[in-house]
């Protein structure tokens, strides 16, 4: 046992089931509190709307937005939403529950790995660090496929090390099934990265030779067949009416796999970031723990000879995964999420393991502790700052949730710090199962991070105006008998949020003016001629180019459109005084009937001679 002032670096003496139960209670609260409070943002609208249309049409094989087939991700993450959407009658909560559950599964996998290579206390600290890291908690509360991807990768690796001592068909099939399920959630990285992580361990001392079995091959082929089944059925079965192919391409599920997992890796077609992007994006992902993890991992590297060889091979596998992500041409910061469990685990090992350079980690822990203490004091002091906010922004008072959460979280943090008085009878250490000073630092920081991402940020949805605009528009359409066929989205950007909140039961019209072949005026005239009363509700955003294009199109149709006086408009709140951008606007217009087509021998204005 290695001892240092303020630390008891032992095995599992202070770790108990009570400590683990307390962690999981905190984790469930962090994932679930106010999970459905925030309105849809960013790409969440795709998951919410696609699952809503799957329930409406009964077609779960062909993802669609506005009844246009939209193969951008495999079907599995939409399927995860369906039972919750059916039970809860839709809503943001139903769309986000699968990501929260995947986050809990990812925590379990990371802690299982830490127990396998280190001990129970390091596993517990791994869970706390991962749960309260910015990237993990943020994406665990979003309707997306990224958290399912993380969970599949870390669970597949954990499963491998759980069963690799006694390999057999059951063990192989479990590993491959987890990996292929992850591939059905987001893409092939969930299949490739587990192999990358375990490769150094398997190659070390020729361990892979023990896995050269027919049962291994059969398990792989069976899991691959399960993966291929949804794509095959989608290609074989016709989409349900009135689903239609996309207007600009003819992607199928198989083409999606090729484009998103092969073409994008070697030739990013939508964005290109520098090759060094992930060097600073990975620390961003692990905030606020990045400085502490860097110092702790540096201590492990300095004393790497005291680490077990197996742990070293796992660390090498995580490094290889990072290198492969960097070599890919397509780079986004959240692609690195599968690395978060490994960063948290080796960071925890660097803080608690006797193999770490404790001279380095203790000052870093103390600095983090005082940062948490200062942040808690500022949160408590927000009680004084609230009147200042009301004076500066009299028309936009702080949400009640924020007004309660900030001082309460600050009070909790200060209480945790005061109770953490090492080394005798430290209440926080006994309950948390971590050494004194470390326990208060970890729990205090976790309280602040969870308060920010699970309470404060969702509370600011009251200032977001897109959802209220579409809900008011839905009532307006019902009161005025406007059918979905009379609704026209004149927009380039995604409009899935509008379709979702309007709760359309049939497809609306969508006119994207960047497609020259659409011939906007002719398309609008044709739609208007098919619509009873030839009345259209036009929706667009207040971008100058879009408004100009819309006005020109309507002039071609003989309709004068007052761009400054829409019938309905989104009312965005601007704290800076600047003109809000991307506001939705709606006009209700009557388009005249099409003129009679001219005859071959005349203009159509004169009677034909017999």
N, C-alpha and C positions, 0 to 999 in steps of 0.2 A: 504494500500500500504506500502511495506517495502522498505526503501531507504538505500543505502550504497554508499560511495564515488565512483564515476565512474560508477555507475549503476542506471538505472531507471527501477526498477522491477515493471512494471505495467501490465496492461492487453494487449489490442491491440492498444494502442494509436499510436505507430510508425509502426504498421504493415498495409500494404495496398496491394491492388491487384498488384501494381507496384513491390513490393518486391517479391511477389510470382511469378510474370511473369519473373522477373530477375533470380530467382532461377531456373525456368524450362528452360530458355534459356541456362543457364550455364550447367544444367544437360544434355540437349540434346547434347551440344558441347562436354561435358566430355565423354559421351557414344559413340558419333559418329565420332569424329575427328580421322583420320587415322585408322578407325576400320578395314579396309581390307588391311592395309599396311603390317602387319606382316604375315610371312608364317605360315602354320599350325604347331602346336606344340602339344606334348603330345597326349591326347585322342581326340583332335579336329579332327584328321584325320578320326575317326569313323563316326562322324556326317556328315562331308563333303562327304565322300565316299558313305555312305549308302544312303544319299539323292540323290547323283548323279546316283546311280544304280536304285533307285526307278523311277527316270525320264526316264532312259534308258529302263527298263523292263516294266514300267507301273504297277508294283506290289508294292503297298504301304502297304500291310499287312505283308510282310515277309522281315524284314530288312536283308541286306546281304552285305558282304564285299568280293570282288572278286567272286561274285556270289555264295558264301557259306552263307547260312542262319545264321544270327548272332543275336540271341535274347539275348542281354545283357541289353537293356533298352526298355521300352514300345515305341510304334511307334510315339507318339504325337510330341516329339521334332523334329523328322525327318520331320514330316508333316509341322511343322512351317517353316522349311527351304525351302520346295519345291516351294512355289510361288516366293520367292526371287531368288532362283536358276534358275527358269524358266525365270524370267524377266531379270536377270543380266547375264544369261548364265554361271552360276556357279561362283566359286571364293570364296575366304576367306570371303569377305564382306557379301555375301549372307548367309554363314553359321553362321555368328555372329550376324546378325541383330535381330533374335528372342531373343537372350539373352539380347541384349541391350534394346529391347522393354520390356522384362520381368523385367529388372532392373528399368525402368521408372514406370512400374506398381507397383513394390515393394515399390518404393519411395512414390507413391500416397497412397498405403495402410498404410504405416507407418505414414505418415502425417495425414491421416484421423483418425487413432487411437489416435494420440497425440491431435488433435483438440477435439475429443470426451471426453477424460479424463482430458485434461489440457486446453490450449488455443491456439490461432493461432500463437503466437510468439514461443511458445515451439514446435509447429508443424513445423514451418519454420526452427528452429534450428535443429530439428530431421532430416529434409531432408538434411541439410548441413553436419551434422556429418555422416550420413549414406552414402551419396554420396561420400564423401572424405575418407572413411575408406578403408584400403588396401584390405581386403577380398571381400567387396562388389564390388568395382570398377574393381578389377582384374577379377572376375568371370562374371561380366556384360559385359565384352569385350571378352569372350571366347565362342566358339561353344561347348556348354555342356548343361546338363539338370538342373544344380544346381540352376541357377538363376530363372528358371521357378518354381522350387520347393519352393524357398523362396517367390516368388510373390504369389503363390497359398495359402501358409499358412497364410501370413499376410493379404491378401485380404479376405480370408475366415473369419478370426477373425474380421476384420473391418466390413465385411458384417453382421456378427452376431450381433454386437453391434449397427449397424445401424437400424436393423429391429426387434430386440428382444422385444422392447416395444409393438409392434403390430404384434405378430406372426401370420403367415398364410402360406398357401401352397406356395405362391410366395417366401416368405422369406426363408422358409425351403429349397425349391428346389434350390434357388440361392446359399445358403451356401453349400449344398451337391454337387452341380454341380461344384463349384469352387474347392472344396476339391478333388473330383474324377478326375477332369481335371488335377490337380497337380499330382495325383497318376498315371495318364496316361503319365505324363511327365517324372517322375523319379521313383516313387515307393510309397508304402503305407504310409510312414511318412507324406506326404502331406494330407492324409486322417485322420491319427491318431492325429497329433500334434495340429490342430485347436481345437479338442475336449479337449485335455489336457490343452490348454491355457484357454479355457472358462470354464472348469470344476469348479474351485473354485468360480467363479462368479455365475454359475448356481446353485451350491449347497448352496451358501450363502442364508440364509433365505428361503430355499426351492423354489428358482425361477424355478428350473427344472420342478416343477409340472405343471406350466402353459404351458409346451411344450409336455405334454403327450397327444398327439392328433393323430387321424387317419391321418390327413393331413401331419403330420411330418413323419409318417411311409411310406405313399405313396410317398412322395417326396424323401425319402431315397432310396426306391426300384427303382424308376424311374431313379434316378441319377446312382445307382449301375448298372442298366441294360445298360445305356449308356457307363459306364466304361467297362463292360464285352463284349460289342459288338465287338470291334476290335480283342480281343483275340479269341472270338468264331468264327468270320469270318476267322481268320488266321488258326485256327484248321480245319475248315470245307472246305475251298477252297484250291485247290492245288496250290503250288507256280508256278509262271510263268517260262517257260523255258528261260535260262538253269540253274535256281537256283537249288542248291543241298543242302542236309542237311550237317551240320558240320561233319568233319571226326572223332572227338573224343568224341562227345556226341550227344544226340538226344533231345535237349531242345526244348520245345514249349513255347508259351507265358505264359500259365498257370504255367508250371514248373519254368519259370523265376520268376513269382510273389512269388512262394513258396520258391525258393532258395534264392532270393535276399532280401526278406522282413521277412522271418520267420527263415530259417536255418541260415542265416548270423547273425541275431541278437543274437541267442542263441549259435551259434557255428561258429565263424568266420573261414572260410576255406582258406583264402588267406593271412591274416595278423592279428597280435594281438599286440596292444599297451597297455601299462599299464592303469589301471582304472583312474589314475589321469591325463591322457594325456590332457583332455580338460581344466584342471585348468590353464594351460599355453597356450593352443591353442586358447582359447577364447580371451584373451588379444592380441594375435598375430593377430587374425582376425580383431580387431577393431583399429589397429595401423593407424595413430599416436595418436589417441584419447584415447587409453586405460588408461593412467595415469589420465587424466582429468575425464573420465567417472567413474573410480573407486572412485576418491575423491568425485565427485558429487553424486554418488549413496550412498556413505557412509554418506553424509550429509542428504540425504533423509531418510535413515534408522534411523539416530539419531533423526530425527524429524518426524518419521512416523505417529505420532498421528495427525499431521497437514495435512496429506494426506487424500484424500477422501477414503472411504472404497472400492469403486469400483476400484480405481487405485491400491489399495493394493491387491485386488483379482486378478487383471491382472498381477501384479508383481509376485504373488505367482504362477500363471499359467506359466509364463516364467521360473521361477525357477524349476518347475516340469518338463518342457520340457528339461531343461539342465540336470536334474537328470536322465531322461530316456535315453538321449543320452549317458551319462556316463555309465549307466548299460548295454548298448548294448555291445556285444563282439566285434563288428566291429566298429573301431574308425578311422576316418580320419578327418583332421582339417576342411575340407570344408563341412563336414556333419553338422557343427554348423552354417552354413550360416543363417538358419531361425531365429537364436537368434539375429542376428545383428540389425534388426529393433527395437527390444525391448530394447537392450542395448543403441542404439542411443536415443530412446525416453526417457528412464529414466535418461540417462546422461543429455539430454537437460533439463529435468524437474529439475534435481539437480542443474543446472547452473542458471536457470531463475526463478524457482518457489519460491514464498515466503515461501513454506514449507521446502526449503532446508536450510542447515546450511551455510549461505553465508560467514562466517568467513573462512570456508574451501575452498570454490570454488574460491573466488577472487584471492588468491595467485596462485592457480593452473592455472587460466586463464592467469594471468600475466606471469607465467613461459612459458606457451604455446605460448604466444604472442612474447616473446623474442626469443624463439626457431625459430618461423616462421621468425622473423626479421633477425636472424643470417643466417638461411638457404637461405633467399632471397638475402642477401648480398653476400654469397658464390656463389650463382647461377650467380649473376651479375659479380662477380670476375672471373668466368670461362672464360671470354674474355681474361684474362691474362694467364690462365692455358692452353688454346688451343695450343699455340706453344710448351709448355712443352710436351704435349701428342704427338705431331708430332715428337719431338726429341726422345722420348722414344720408340715409335712404328711407325717408318717411313713408313712401308708398309701398315699400317692400319689406315688411317686418320678417324677422327670422322665423322659420318654422318652429312650432312648439316642440317637436321631437328634438331638434338641435338645442333649443333653449334648456331642455331637461337633460339631454345626454351629455353635453360638454361638462357642466359642473359635477354631475353625478360620476362620470368616468374619472374626472380629476380627483374627486373625493376618494374613490375606490383605490386609485393608484397611490395616493398619499397614505391611505390606511395600510395598504400592502407593505409600503416601505417602512412605516413605523413598526409594524409587527415583525419585520425581518431584522431581528437584533441577534446576530451570531455571537458565540457559537452555541450557547446552551438554551434549550427550550425555545427554539425558533419555530413559531407556529406555522409560518408560511412554508418553511422547509419541510416540516413534517407532513403537511397536507399536500404539497405539490410533489414531494418525492425527489427534490433536487437540492444541491448544497445551498447553504445560506448565501446571501448576496446574489447568487445565480438565480435562485427561485424568485426573489422579488423583482430582479431585473427583467426576467422573462415574462412573468405574469403581468407586471405593470405595463410593459411595452405592448403585450398582447391585448390588454384591456383598451389601450388607446387606439391601436390599429383597428380592432373590431368596432369600437365606438365610431370611428371615422367612416369605415367602409360599409358597415352594416346598419348604421343609424343616421349619421349626419348626411352623408351623400344621398341616400334614398330620400331623405326629408326634403331636399331641394327640388324634388320633382314638382312641387307646387308652383315653381317658377317656369316650368316647361309648358309650352302652349300648344304643342302639336296634338296631343291626345284630346284636350278640351275642344280644340277646333273641330276635329273629326267627329267627336261625340255630338256636338251641337249641329254639325252638318247632317249627321244621321237622323236626328230629330226633325230637322228641316225637310229632309227628303221624305220622311214618312208623312209629315203634315201636308206636303204639297204634291204627293203622289209621283215623285220622281223615281223612276225605275233604274236599276243598275245599268241598263243599256243606254240610258240618257246621260250617264256620267262619263266625262272624258278627262283623263289625266294627260295634260300637255306637259310632259316632264321627261328630262333626261335621267335625273337621279332616281334611286329606288323609291317606289311608292307603296311598298308592301305594308307599311304602317297604316296608311290611309285605308287600304282594302281591309285590313284587320279590324281597325276600330270602327269602320262603317258597317262591319259584319255583313258584307255583301253576300247574297245567296246565289248570285249569278255574276259572270264576269263583267267588269266595266270596260269602257273603251280606253285604249292607251295609244297616244300619238307621240312618238319620239322624233322630234324634228331633225335630229342629226342624220336620220336615214333618208337620203335624197329620194330613194325609190318609193318612199311612202306617199310622196306628193300630197302634202298636208291638206291643201284646200279641197282636192278631189275626194280624199278619204273622209273629211268632215262632211262634205256635201252628201256623200253616199250614206254615211251613218245617219245624218239628219233626215234623209228621205225615207229611211227605214223606220224611224222613230215616230210614234204617234204624236201629232202636234208639232213635230220637228223642233222640239225644245231640248236644248242641251245645257247641262251644267258643266262648265269648263273650269278645271282646276290647274293651277300652275304655281310656281314659286316666283318671288319678286326679284329674280335675276334679270338684269337689263336685257341680255340677249334673248332670254326666254320670252319676256314681255313683248319685245319688239317683234319676234317671230310670230307670236300669237296675234298681235294687232295686225300685222301684214296679212296673215292667213285669213282673219275675219274680214278685212277690207276686200280681199278677193271674193269673198262670199256675199259682199254687199251688206255687211253688218258693221255698224260703228260701235267700237268697244272703248269705253272710258276706263283706261288702265288705273286711274287714280281713285276710282269709286267702285270697287267690287261689291257684290251683294253680301259676301261673307269674307272675313279675313282673319288670319291668325294674329293674335295680339301677343307679341313677344315682349318680355320685360328686359330692358337694357339698363344695367347699373352704371354703365360708362357714359350714357347719353348718346351713343352712336346709333345710327339707323340700323335696326335689326336686319339681318340677312336671312335669306331662305324662308321667308314667311309664305305660308300657303294663302292663296286667294281664290275666290270662286265667283264666277259670273253666270247668270242664267240668261241665255240668249235664245231668240227665235230666228231660225235660219230659213230664208224663203225657199220655196219649192224650186226644183231644178227646171230650167227652161226646156221646152220641147227640142228634141234633137233635130238639127237641120236635115233636109232631104238631100238626096244626091244631085237633084237638078235645080235646087234653089236654096234660099237662105232659111227656109222654114217659116218666113213671115208672110209669104204669099200663098194663095190657094193653088193647088196643082191643077194644071190643064188636063182635061180628059184625053 
